[in-house]
Amino acid sequence: MCRNIKTLFNFAPPATEDEIQAASLQFVRKLSGFNEPSKANEAAFNQAVAEVTEAARRLLDSLVTRAEPRNREIEIERARVRSVKRFGTGKS
């Protein structure tokens, strides 16, 4: 699950609300052990996602760096190369 949580700081353009919410959802899934909560836990699960999303947004807004923003396309390509090196191409 946690492999889906991506670094969101210092990208051009900045992380979107959808990206922050998706990372928050993955975090809450990992903590709770639920991919989808039961009806009994749904309200608490959704509240946790909302709170983590809010905290993540505040964190990203408050961080500072002197480094140049990273390029999303370059980082995606680097991740793809690492994945191929680690797992192979997956084709026979």
Contacts in CASP RR format, 6 or more apart in sequence:
PFRMAT RR
TARGET T0000
AUTHOR 0000-0000-0000
METHOD contacts of the structure
MODEL  1
MCRNIKTLFNFAPPATEDEIQAASLQFVRKLSGFNEPSKANEAAFNQAVA
EVTEAARRLLDSLVTRAEPRNREIEIERARVRSVKRFGTGKS
1 26 0 8 1.000
1 29 0 8 1.000
1 30 0 8 1.000
2 26 0 8 1.000
2 30 0 8 1.000
4 22 0 8 1.000
4 23 0 8 1.000
4 26 0 8 1.000
5 23 0 8 1.000
5 26 0 8 1.000
5 27 0 8 1.000
6 19 0 8 1.000
6 23 0 8 1.000
8 15 0 8 1.000
8 19 0 8 1.000
8 20 0 8 1.000
8 23 0 8 1.000
8 56 0 8 1.000
8 60 0 8 1.000
9 15 0 8 1.000
9 60 0 8 1.000
9 63 0 8 1.000
9 65 0 8 1.000
10 63 0 8 1.000
10 65 0 8 1.000
10 67 0 8 1.000
10 69 0 8 1.000
10 70 0 8 1.000
11 69 0 8 1.000
11 70 0 8 1.000
11 71 0 8 1.000
11 72 0 8 1.000
11 75 0 8 1.000
12 69 0 8 1.000
12 70 0 8 1.000
12 71 0 8 1.000
12 72 0 8 1.000
13 72 0 8 1.000
14 60 0 8 1.000
15 60 0 8 1.000
17 53 0 8 1.000
17 57 0 8 1.000
20 53 0 8 1.000
20 56 0 8 1.000
20 57 0 8 1.000
20 60 0 8 1.000
21 49 0 8 1.000
21 53 0 8 1.000
23 56 0 8 1.000
24 49 0 8 1.000
24 52 0 8 1.000
24 53 0 8 1.000
24 56 0 8 1.000
25 49 0 8 1.000
27 52 0 8 1.000
28 45 0 8 1.000
28 48 0 8 1.000
28 49 0 8 1.000
28 52 0 8 1.000
29 35 0 8 1.000
31 48 0 8 1.000
32 41 0 8 1.000
32 45 0 8 1.000
32 48 0 8 1.000
34 41 0 8 1.000
34 45 0 8 1.000
37 44 0 8 1.000
37 45 0 8 1.000
END
